[in-house]
Amino acid sequence: MHLYHVDKPFALLIFGASGDLAKLKLFPALYSLAEQKRLPKEYYIIGYARTKIEKEIFQKEFADSIKHHFRKNLNEKILQELSSHVSYVSGQYNKLEDFKKLRSYLSKITQSERTARARTSETGGSATAKRSEPINKLLTTLAYFSVPPQVFQDIIENLGETKRHENEDLRLILEKPFGEDANSARELFHFVARYFKEENVYLLDHYLGKTAVQSLLHLRHSNRLINMMMKGPEVSNIQITAFEKIGVTSRAGYFDQVGTIKDMVQSHLMQILALITMSIPITENAESLHREKYSILSALKFIESKNNIVLGQYAGYTEEKDIPENSKTETFAAMRLFIDRESWYKTPIYIRTGKKLHEKHTYIVVELKKFAFQPKNEEPNRLIFELQPDEKINIRLVNKQGRTSHYREITTSDTLACSGDDCLPEHSMLLLDVIRKRRLNFLSFEEIIATWQIIDNILAFIQRAKLKPEKYKDSSPGPKAQDNLTAIDDFKWFDIH
């Protein structure tokens, strides 16, 4: 199998380089790319944050975060080589002068390395050619936003104001959340458009970097049988479950402001919903995929009733550090949705997600309709896509044994996990996609605004109805009221054991 290798030089500017996201996800992702020899000889990683520290200290923090992540499975030589490409600049996000200094620093280190390479070239002719190459045309610059959404606009504006020229190859990588509601997401879209073309903006939801999530599209695109089974007229209901065993951990301050609906449902689970229910585009390109996902997300409907939503909060939540004693933030949410399209008419979609539950498990259950003559208590046929901790597809078919009235399931299962040398963590895969200018596994602003609109409606109803979260025990399956959602339609949550 041919593994994609980056040949052209690039610079990666990491805004918020001293934060948790960069240390937990981005730095290890860069090591994985280096380990698989995916990076070119010439590349530059520049951390940028308000914290004033020396380059050597940042390099050590960079290396330490990678050592902590990989522990025993670490190649010190690769890490040392990777760290030699790392540098650091401190500055404010809202000061144009600091961005000018950043730009000057980038030009300085790229030009000095290019000059050094030229001097060691074997012939004077090739050295002269290298020295005369315009660095602006050769270097792709990636700007990664590992910062809170509140400073997005400052960084975007200052990057736009310090562009070397109109056609500079500068690509923005913005990680969710994109705004806090539909209006702020729309405002962010218009603001970005003032400085950058849409093709240079990559809106990242790390769920779309998961191999198993990407398989949802590939399986439907390449398997006629599976795609036909997942058509609206064949499906009785869809269940999307995303359970976590951990609590809010170090994200307490952020999480208490947003809650699990904004944190998990608005992007991660809505994207999964769209990939499961959308029409499959004939051509597998970004524009077609975004169009089909938007068609679903813009048609989502929440019927305003207390029967269609359940909120929960784990018992120990208000005892967590930085959480107010009287917090009403939900750590669990379950909801019943519909798609306002003829092909999905009256097909309920159930979503549930929560923290401090009995297991870590993310999976999708597609229950197929029964024949009218089938017994009511007979189990339906099911397609089950497990995303984590295992990555696999299960097809469960009902079969009657002989002349008895005993039914059993015929189960076929196969892995959706990546295998071989082409496996990469989510952020590594998505970074490679940005370098390759592949937008398939990123979001569009239209999708984001559509999902915020349905979330805004749900949150507004919660406020009007004065709904409060039900307490549930830590390490339990969550609020018992979640069973009432599926019972409305005579269904049950399918729990994988």
Residue, then its C-alpha position, 0 to 999 in steps of 0.5 A: m500500500h502506498l503511504y502518502h508522504v509530504d514532499k513540499p516544505f510547510a510551516l505549522l503555526i500552533f496558536g494556544a501551544s501551551g494549552d491542553l489540546a495541543k499537548l494531549k492531541l496535536f503534539p502526539a499527532l505530529y510524532s505519529l507523522a514523523e514516526q511513519k516518515r510522512l513529513p518532508k525534510e524541511y518543515y517548521i513547527i512554531g508554537y505561539a501563546r501568551t505565556k513567555i517562555e524560552k524556546e528550549i523550555f517549550q521544546k522540552e514541554f513538547a517532548d514531555s507531552i509526547k513521552h507521556h502519551f506514548r510512554k514505552n512505545l517511543n523512539e528517542k531518535i525520532l523525537q529528538e529529530l522532530s523537536s529540532h524543528v520546533s520553536y516558540v514565539s510569545g505574543q498576544y492574540n489581539k496585537l497586530e505588532d506581535f503577529k508582525k514579529l511572528r511573521s518576521y521570525l518565520s521568514k528568518i528561520t525558513q530563510s536561514e535554514r534554506t541558506a544553510r542547505a544551499r551552502t552544503s549543496e554539492t554544486g555551486g549552480s544548485a546552491t545558487a538556484k536554492r538561494s534564489e527560490p522565493i520562499n513565499k511561493l514554496l512554503t505552505t503555512l498552516a495556522y492551527f487554532s488550539v484556543p478558545p473560540q473567544v479569540f478566533q476573530d483576533i487571530i483571523e484578523n491579524l493573520g489576514e492583516t499580515k498576509r505576505h500577498e493576496n495568494e499566499d498559501l495560508r490555511l486555517i485549521l479551526e477546531k470545534p466549537f464554532g461559535e456558541d449558537a447559530n448567530s455567533a456561528r454565522e458571524l464567525f463565517h462572515f468574519v472569516a470570509r473578510y480575510f480568507k477564501e472558504e477553500n483555505v479554511y478547514l473546520l475540524d471535528h476530530y470525530l471525522g478523523k476516526t477510521a470507524v466514522q469514515s467507514l460509515l460513508h465508505l460502507r454505504h458508498s461501496n456496498r449496495l446491500i448495506n446502503m439499501m438496508m439503511k434507506g428510510p423506508e426500511v428503517s424503523n428507528i435509529q439509535i446513537t449512543a455515546f457513553e463516557k466513564i470519565g467525568v468532566t476532569s480538567r475541562a470543568g470550567y468550560f464544560d459547566q458553561v456549555g453542557t453535554i448538548k453543546d459539547m457532544v450533540q451539536s457537532h460529534l453526534m449530529q455529524i454521525l447522524a448525517l453520515i448515517t441518513m444522508s443520500i450517498p453522493i455519486t462522486e465522493n468529493a467534499e462539495s457533494l458530501h457537504r451538500e448532502k449532510y446539510s440537506i439532512l441537518s437542515a431538515l432535523k426536527f425536534i417536537e417541543s414536548k417534555n416527552n422528547i428530551v431527558l436531562g441528567q447530572y451525575a451525583g458527584y458533579t457539583e463536588e468537582k473542582d470549579i463546579p458551582e454547588n447549584s449548577k444545573t448543567e446537564t452531564f447526560a442528554a437523550m432526545r427524540l428527533f425526526i428528519d423532515r424529509e419524505s424518505w425518513y417520514k415518521t422514523p424516530i432518531y434517538i440520541r443519548t450521551g453522558k459522562k460518568l456512566h457504567e461504560k465507555h461506548t459509542y455505537i449506532v444501532v439501525e433497526l430494520k422494519k418488521f413484516a406486518f405478519q411477524p410476532k410483536n415480541e420478535e427481535p428486529n434485524r439490526l445493523i450495529f456500527e461500533l465506533q469505540p472502544d471497539e471499531k466494528i460492524n455487526i449484522r444481526l439477523v433473526n432466524k427460527q430454529g427448526r419447527t420450534s418457536h425458538y428464535r435466535e440471532i445469526t450474527t456476522s461481524d467484522t472490524l472497522a479498525c485500521s490495520g497495517d502501516d497506514c493507521l494514524p491517530e485522528h489529528s494526524m489524519l486530519l493534518l495530512d488532509v489539510i496538507r493534501k487540500r482534502r476537505l472531505n473529512f471537514l465541516s462546512f459553515e452551512e452544516i454548522i449553522a444548521t446544527w446550531q439552529i436545531i440545538d438552539n431550538i432544543l435549548a430554548f425549549i428546555q429554558r421555557a419548560k424549566l427542565k432540570p436534570e435528573k440526578y443519576k448515580d456515578s458509574s450507572p447507565g444514566p437516568k431511568a427516564q431515558d427509557n420513556l423516549t423509546a417507549i413512545d414508539d414501542f421501541k427499546w434502547f439496544d444495549i451492547h453487552 
